[in-house]
Amino acid sequence: MKKNGKQTNSILSALVIKLAIILMILMVAAYLKLRMDFSANRAYSLSTVSKQAVRSLKDNMVVKVFASEELPSEMSTLDRYLKDILSEYKMASKGKFHYEYIRGKSMEELRAQAQENGLNSMYFRIYENDKTTSKEVIFGVVFEYQGKFDSMNLLPQMEPKLEYELTLKVQKLSKTTLPEICVFRDSLFTMMPSKVFDEALAANYQVVDTNLLTTPKQTKAMIFAGTMDSLSTQQLYYLDQYIMKGGSLVVLQDKVATDGSSIFGINSNIFPFLENYGVKLDTNIAMDVFCDIRGVGVDTTMPFPIYPVLRGSQHLITRNISNIVMYLANGISFTNTPGMKFAPILQSSSSSGYLMAPDYRLDPSVFQNPDESLFSLPPITLGAIVEGKAESYFKDKQEAKSPGFVAKNDDYCMVIFGDRELSIDSDKDIYADRNYIVMNAVDWLLKRDSMISMRSRHMQRSILDIPYYMQKKDMVWGDSVKLEKRIKTGIKLVSTVLPSLLLIGIGAFLALRRKQMKGMIDEKK
């Protein structure tokens, strides 16, 4: 018995010592303002690029948070996360980043100040005093730096993108950490709405527009946002020499266009140019059973397989990004050019098909009652990287005699997507972030991996997202509603029964163990 008592005292002493050590570590960490983040993807820690942005500030930046006195429950989590992340910015800035909350004013005063700074009111339906009412809420941030101002409304469920959006504002105002890139856009295509894309470009980079009619600036990367016509020989030559001199490309290009009533092919000299650089675009239009659902008429919707909705691969450029809709996209293949290698980074699902060229005949059955046989193809590559040793498109042409002509590049790299509409605003908010893959491609070429991680680290889909699970497991055919219901029922059953079974098992194990220990003690007596 004395031996057992000594063992108990020894265990308790060890436990007290361990607790004391943990308490001491916590006290030291609190004094030194140390933090350890064990959350998924370090969600509550600033990324490297965010720290660099605030450390590069040459003057004080002030962030004012305009917030209603009482925020609805939908915004409370966002408010807590905002406070935490602003504290992180302040700590990382070494005294250059400051923030304050503007509260304690009447709603009229707060509204007036918010509107002066470009913030809008939001309205929420709340249950109060036994009735449902509409409540006006103001929640947003205003940035002030060297006499310049910018603002941002804070919206429900914004937590996954909050750090990215805040860092973009810091970079946009300070301009100290933005890399320079060139952007080419076809004049026939600039009439399409691209506000989201343009704002993302301005916030992420110092943009140098080029029409390729003169020598483009030799930046490290260029976005070639597609063309609907042939380029002039001079434009192709300048683009070719940009590549030969070490510039990398992000290409958005497809082989079809539409006038709203019909689909037709594009004939352009850009296609043999791209083939020289390792990639070939298919003339057929990629279709996917996982696609956009469009409204047709009143209260009627139907799937549009010619608008596939893709999910990213494991490559850093597309990882964690879903809801990448493409409109009339074309597949990409490798030309097996010696000295080059090809890697797909974005593909359709394993239930894919083609709308065949040159007729592009849209059979109503594709939209109303799609036949499984129409989607029997394996994944179609719609985004890829090609890199290696490249030779000039003009190496055997007259232009090769031009002064300063460069004939080859041993470190060539291009990222290509088979849809130029990636630069065009989608008409649905659910697809608003699809241009992230374009920004990620540019940052990958610029070796800004930290920026990519920050942009997309919060965007991975939950394993409890049933439609995503069904897509991942290729659960397509049959009654999808019943299938989704069955999966949800299974998850509920497992989550209800499994904890009980675990408790029963642990209890039985402890009881058996106690019985064995008692038997051993009785034997020793």
C-alpha positions in Angstrom: 0.0 0.0 0.0 2.9 2.3 0.8 4.4 1.6 -2.6 1.1 2.5 -4.3 1.0 5.7 -2.3 4.5 6.7 -3.3 3.6 6.0 -7.0 0.5 8.3 -6.7 2.6 11.1 -5.1 5.2 10.7 -7.8 2.5 11.0 -10.6 1.0 14.0 -8.9 4.4 15.7 -8.5 5.2 15.1 -12.2 1.8 16.5 -13.2 2.3 19.6 -11.0 5.8 20.2 -12.5 4.4 19.9 -16.0 1.6 22.3 -15.3 4.1 24.8 -13.8 6.3 24.6 -16.9 3.3 25.2 -19.2 2.2 28.1 -17.0 5.7 29.6 -17.1 5.8 29.2 -20.9 2.5 31.0 -21.3 3.5 33.8 -19.0 6.8 34.3 -20.9 4.9 34.2 -24.2 2.4 36.8 -23.0 5.2 39.0 -21.8 7.1 38.8 -25.1 3.9 38.9 -27.1 4.6 35.5 -28.7 1.8 33.6 -30.4 1.5 30.1 -31.7 -1.1 29.4 -34.3 -2.3 25.7 -34.6 -5.3 26.5 -36.8 -5.7 25.0 -40.2 -3.4 26.7 -42.7 -2.4 29.1 -39.9 -5.6 31.0 -40.5 -5.0 33.4 -37.7 -1.4 34.4 -38.5 -0.3 36.9 -41.1 1.3 35.6 -44.3 4.8 36.7 -45.2 3.5 39.0 -47.9 1.2 40.8 -45.4 4.1 41.3 -43.0 6.3 42.7 -45.8 3.5 45.1 -46.9 3.2 46.8 -43.5 6.9 46.6 -42.8 7.6 48.5 -46.1 5.4 51.4 -45.0 7.4 54.7 -45.2 4.9 56.6 -43.1 2.1 55.9 -40.7 -1.0 54.2 -42.0 -4.2 54.6 -40.0 -7.2 52.2 -40.4 -10.5 53.4 -39.0 -13.2 50.8 -38.4 -16.7 52.2 -38.7 -19.0 49.9 -36.8 -22.5 50.1 -35.5 -22.8 49.8 -31.7 -24.6 46.4 -31.9 -23.6 44.1 -34.8 -25.9 41.3 -35.8 -24.9 37.7 -35.0 -23.9 37.2 -38.6 -21.1 39.8 -38.2 -19.9 39.0 -34.7 -17.3 36.4 -35.8 -16.1 38.7 -38.5 -15.7 41.5 -35.9 -13.6 39.3 -33.6 -11.4 38.1 -36.5 -11.0 41.7 -37.7 -9.7 42.8 -34.3 -7.2 39.9 -34.2 -5.9 40.4 -37.7 -5.5 44.2 -37.3 -3.5 43.5 -34.1 -1.3 41.2 -36.2 -0.7 44.0 -38.8 0.1 46.5 -36.0 2.6 44.1 -34.4 4.3 43.3 -37.7 4.5 47.0 -38.8 6.9 48.1 -36.1 4.9 51.2 -35.2 3.8 52.2 -38.7 0.3 50.6 -38.8 -2.5 51.9 -36.4 -6.2 51.2 -36.2 -9.1 52.5 -34.2 -12.8 51.8 -33.9 -15.3 54.6 -34.6 -18.2 53.9 -32.2 -20.2 55.7 -29.6 -21.9 58.0 -32.1 -25.5 58.3 -33.0 -26.6 56.3 -36.0 -27.1 59.5 -38.0 -23.6 60.7 -37.2 -22.0 57.3 -38.0 -24.0 57.0 -41.2 -22.9 60.5 -42.4 -19.2 59.8 -41.6 -19.3 56.4 -43.2 -20.9 57.8 -46.4 -18.3 60.5 -46.6 -15.7 57.8 -46.6 -17.3 55.6 -49.2 -19.0 53.1 -46.9 -22.5 51.8 -47.4 -25.2 50.8 -45.0 -26.5 47.2 -44.8 -29.9 45.9 -43.6 -30.5 42.7 -41.7 -33.7 41.0 -40.7 -33.7 40.5 -36.9 -36.1 39.1 -34.4 -36.7 41.6 -31.6 -39.6 42.2 -29.2 -41.6 39.3 -30.6 -41.5 40.6 -34.1 -39.2 40.6 -37.2 -37.7 44.0 -38.1 -35.2 45.5 -40.4 -32.0 46.8 -38.8 -29.5 49.2 -40.4 -25.9 48.2 -39.9 -22.7 50.0 -40.8 -19.5 48.0 -40.8 -16.4 48.9 -42.9 -12.8 50.1 -42.8 -11.2 53.2 -44.1 -7.5 53.4 -44.9 -5.5 56.7 -44.6 -1.9 56.9 -45.9 0.1 60.0 -47.0 -3.0 62.0 -47.8 -4.6 59.1 -49.8 -7.8 57.3 -48.8 -9.4 54.0 -49.6 -12.3 52.1 -48.1 -13.9 48.7 -47.9 -17.3 47.4 -46.7 -17.2 44.4 -44.5 -19.7 41.8 -45.5 -21.1 38.6 -43.8 -18.9 35.4 -44.4 -15.9 37.5 -45.5 -13.5 35.9 -43.1 -11.8 33.6 -45.7 -10.8 36.6 -47.8 -10.3 39.2 -45.1 -6.5 39.2 -44.9 -6.1 39.1 -48.7 -8.5 42.1 -49.1 -6.8 44.1 -46.3 -3.3 43.5 -47.7 -4.4 44.5 -51.2 -5.6 47.9 -49.8 -2.2 48.3 -48.0 -0.3 47.5 -51.1 -2.5 49.7 -53.3 -2.0 52.8 -51.1 1.7 52.3 -50.4 2.8 51.1 -53.8 6.1 49.9 -52.3 5.7 46.1 -52.7 3.9 45.8 -56.0 5.7 44.1 -58.8 5.5 45.4 -62.3 3.8 43.4 -65.1 2.7 44.0 -68.7 -0.9 43.4 -69.9 -2.1 43.0 -73.5 -5.8 43.1 -74.3 -7.4 42.8 -77.7 -9.1 46.1 -78.6 -12.2 44.1 -79.8 -12.5 42.6 -76.3 -12.0 45.6 -74.1 -15.7 46.5 -74.4 -16.7 43.6 -72.2 -17.1 44.3 -68.4 -14.0 43.5 -66.4 -14.3 45.7 -63.3 -13.4 42.8 -60.9 -10.4 41.8 -62.9 -9.2 45.4 -63.4 -9.4 46.1 -59.7 -7.6 42.9 -58.8 -4.8 43.8 -61.3 -4.5 47.4 -59.9 -4.3 46.1 -56.3 -1.8 43.3 -57.0 0.6 44.8 -59.5 1.9 48.0 -61.2 0.3 47.4 -64.6 2.0 48.5 -67.8 -0.5 48.2 -70.6 0.8 47.3 -74.1 -0.7 46.9 -77.5 2.5 45.2 -78.8 2.7 47.8 -81.6 5.9 49.0 -79.9 8.4 47.1 -77.8 6.8 46.1 -74.5 8.6 46.8 -71.3 10.7 43.8 -70.4 8.9 42.9 -67.1 9.2 39.5 -65.6 5.7 38.5 -66.6 2.9 39.5 -69.0 -0.8 38.7 -69.1 -1.8 38.0 -72.7 -5.6 38.3 -72.3 -6.5 36.7 -75.6 -7.4 37.9 -79.1 -10.3 37.4 -81.5 -8.3 38.2 -84.6 -4.8 37.9 -86.0 -2.1 40.0 -84.7 0.1 42.0 -87.1 3.5 40.5 -87.8 5.1 43.4 -85.8 2.9 42.5 -82.8 3.8 38.8 -83.0 7.5 39.7 -83.3 7.5 41.9 -80.2 5.6 39.2 -78.3 8.1 36.6 -79.5 11.1 38.7 -78.5 9.6 39.5 -75.1 9.6 35.7 -74.5 13.1 35.2 -76.0 14.5 37.9 -73.7 13.3 36.1 -70.6 9.7 37.3 -70.1 7.1 34.7 -69.0 3.5 34.7 -70.2 0.0 34.0 -68.7 -2.1 33.4 -71.7 -6.0 33.4 -71.8 -7.0 32.2 -75.2 -9.7 30.1 -76.8 -10.7 29.1 -80.3 -14.4 30.1 -80.4 -16.6 33.1 -80.0 -20.3 33.8 -80.0 -22.6 36.6 -81.1 -25.3 35.5 -78.7 -27.2 33.4 -81.2 -24.5 31.2 -82.7 -21.0 29.9 -82.0 -18.2 30.2 -84.5 -14.5 29.5 -84.7 -11.7 32.0 -84.5 -9.0 32.1 -87.1 -5.9 33.8 -85.8 -2.1 33.6 -86.3 -1.8 33.4 -82.5 -2.5 29.6 -82.7 0.5 28.6 -84.8 2.5 31.0 -82.6 1.4 29.1 -79.5 2.1 25.8 -81.1 5.7 26.9 -81.6 5.8 27.4 -77.9 4.5 24.0 -77.0 0.7 24.2 -76.7 -2.2 23.5 -79.0 -5.8 24.5 -78.5 -8.6 22.1 -79.5 -11.3 23.4 -81.9 -14.0 21.5 -79.9 -15.7 23.1 -76.9 -15.2 21.3 -73.6 -18.4 20.2 -71.8 -18.7 18.9 -68.2 -21.7 17.4 -66.4 -20.6 19.7 -63.5 -21.6 23.0 -64.9 -23.3 26.3 -64.4 -27.1 26.3 -63.9 -28.7 29.1 -65.8 -32.2 30.6 -65.6 -34.4 30.1 -68.6 -37.7 31.9 -68.6 -39.6 32.3 -65.4 -38.8 30.0 -62.5 -37.0 27.6 -64.9 -33.4 26.5 -64.7 -31.3 24.1 -66.7 -27.7 23.0 -66.8 -25.3 24.5 -69.3 -22.6 21.8 -69.9 -20.8 24.3 -72.3 -20.1 26.4 -69.1 -18.1 23.9 -67.0 -17.5 24.6 -63.4 -14.0 23.4 -62.4 -12.2 22.8 -59.1 -8.5 23.3 -58.7 -5.8 20.7 -58.8 -3.0 20.1 -56.3 -0.8 22.6 -58.1 -0.2 25.8 -56.1 -1.8 28.0 -58.8 -5.2 26.4 -58.6 -5.1 24.6 -55.2 -8.1 25.2 -52.9 -10.0 27.2 -55.6 -13.4 26.0 -56.8 -16.3 27.5 -58.7 -14.0 28.3 -61.6 -16.5 28.7 -64.4 -15.4 28.8 -68.0 -17.5 29.9 -70.9 -17.0 28.0 -74.2 -13.5 26.9 -73.3 -11.2 24.8 -75.4 -8.9 22.0 -74.4 -5.2 22.3 -74.3 -2.7 19.7 -75.4 1.1 19.5 -75.7 2.9 19.6 -79.1 5.7 17.4 -77.8 8.2 20.0 -78.6 11.7 18.8 -77.8 13.3 20.4 -74.7 9.9 21.4 -73.2 7.7 19.8 -70.6 4.0 20.1 -70.1 1.9 19.9 -66.8 -1.9 20.2 -66.5 -3.0 22.4 -63.6 -6.8 22.7 -64.3 -9.1 20.0 -65.7 -12.7 19.2 -66.1 -14.2 16.2 -64.2 -14.1 12.6 -65.3 -17.6 13.1 -66.8 -16.6 15.3 -69.7 -17.5 15.7 -73.3 -17.1 17.8 -76.4 -19.4 20.1 -78.4 -18.0 19.2 -81.8 -16.5 21.6 -84.3 -17.1 23.1 -86.8 -20.9 23.1 -86.5 -21.1 23.5 -82.7 -24.7 22.2 -82.9 -26.5 22.7 -79.6 -28.8 19.7 -79.2 -31.6 20.6 -76.7 -31.1 17.3 -75.0 -27.7 18.4 -73.8 -29.4 21.0 -71.6 -32.7 19.2 -70.7 -32.0 15.5 -70.4 -28.3 14.9 -70.9 -27.4 11.4 -71.9 -24.6 9.8 -69.9 -22.9 8.8 -73.1 -22.3 12.5 -74.0 -20.1 12.8 -70.9 -18.0 9.6 -71.1 -14.6 11.3 -71.8 -11.8 11.6 -69.2 -10.8 15.0 -67.8 -10.0 17.7 -70.4 -7.1 19.9 -69.7 -8.2 23.6 -69.6 -5.2 25.0 -67.8 -1.5 24.0 -68.1 2.1 25.0 -67.7 4.7 24.5 -70.5 8.4 25.3 -69.8 11.9 24.4 -70.9 14.0 25.4 -73.9 12.2 27.4 -76.6 13.3 28.7 -80.0 12.0 31.8 -81.6 8.9 31.6 -83.8 10.8 33.8 -86.3 14.1 31.9 -86.3 13.7 30.9 -90.0 11.9 34.0 -91.1 13.1 37.4 -92.4 12.6 39.0 -89.0 15.5 37.0 -87.7 17.8 39.4 -89.4 16.5 42.3 -87.3 19.1 44.1 -85.0 19.2 42.6 -81.5 17.2 39.5 -82.5 17.3 36.7 -79.9 16.9 33.2 -81.2 16.3 31.1 -78.1 15.5 31.1 -74.4 16.7 28.1 -72.3 14.4 29.1 -69.3 11.1 29.7 -71.0 7.8 29.3 -69.0 4.1 29.9 -70.0 0.9 29.3 -68.1 -2.1 29.0 -70.4 -5.9 28.8 -69.8 -8.2 27.8 -72.6 -10.7 30.6 -72.0 -10.1 34.3 -72.5 -13.3 35.2 -70.7 -11.5 34.6 -67.4 -10.8 38.4 -67.5 -14.5 39.2 -67.9 -16.8 39.7 -65.0 -19.2 36.8 -64.3 -22.9 37.6 -63.8 -23.0 35.5 -60.7 -21.3 36.4 -57.4 -20.5 32.7 -56.7 -17.9 32.9 -59.5 -16.5 36.3 -58.6 -13.2 34.8 -57.4 -12.4 32.7 -60.5 -9.8 35.3 -61.7 -7.7 34.2 -58.6 -6.2 31.5 -60.8 -4.9 34.3 -63.2 -3.4 36.3 -60.4 -1.9 33.1 -58.9 -0.4 32.2 -62.2 1.3 35.6 -62.4 2.6 35.3 -58.8 3.8 31.8 -59.5 5.9 33.1 -62.4 7.1 36.0 -60.1 7.9 33.4 -57.4 5.6 35.1 -54.9 4.3 31.9 -53.4 3.4 33.7 -50.2 0.9 35.8 -52.1 -0.7 32.7 -53.6 -1.0 31.0 -50.2 -2.6 34.1 -48.7 -5.0 34.4 -51.6 -6.3 30.9 -51.6 -5.4 29.3 -48.2 -8.9 29.8 -46.7 -10.8 28.8 -49.8 -10.6 25.0 -49.6 -14.0 23.3 -49.6 -15.3 21.6 -46.4 -15.5 17.8 -46.4 -19.1 18.4 -45.3 -19.9 20.3 -48.5 -22.1 17.6 -50.1 -22.2 18.8 -53.7 -18.4 19.2 -53.6 -18.1 15.7 -52.1 -20.3 14.3 -54.8 -18.2 16.0 -57.5 -14.9 14.8 -56.0 -16.2 11.2 -55.9 -17.8 11.5 -59.4 -21.2 10.8 -58.0 -23.1 12.1 -61.0 -25.7 9.9 -62.5 -29.0 9.0 -60.9 -31.2 11.1 -58.7 -28.7 13.6 -57.2 -31.2 15.0 -54.7 -31.8 11.5 -53.2 -28.1 10.8 -53.3 -27.3 14.0 -51.4 -30.1 13.3 -48.9 -28.7 9.8 -48.3 -25.2 11.1 -47.7 -26.4 13.7 -45.3 -28.5 11.0 -43.4 -25.4 8.8 -43.2 -23.3 11.7 -41.8 -25.9 12.5 -39.2 -26.2 8.8 -38.2 -22.4 8.4 -37.8 -22.0 11.7 -35.9 -24.8 10.7 -33.5 -23.9 7.0 -32.9 -20.1 7.0 -33.1 -19.5 9.3 -30.1 -21.8 7.1 -28.0 -20.0 3.9 -29.1 -16.6 5.5 -28.3 -17.8 6.5 -24.8 -19.1 3.0 -24.2 -15.9 1.4 -25.5 -13.7 3.7 -23.3 -15.9 3.0 -20.3 -15.6 -0.7 -20.8 -11.9 -0.5 -21.3 -11.4 1.5 -18.1 -13.7 -0.8 -16.1 -11.7 -3.8 -17.3 -8.5 -2.1 -16.6 -9.6 -1.2 -13.1 -10.7 -4.8 -12.5 -7.3 -6.1 -13.6 -5.4 -3.6 -11.4 -7.5 -4.6 -8.4 -6.8 -8.2 -9.1 -3.0 -7.5 -9.2 -3.2 -5.6 -5.9 -5.1 -8.5 -4.3 -2.5 -11.0 -5.5 0.3 -8.9 -4.0 -1.5 -8.7 -0.7 
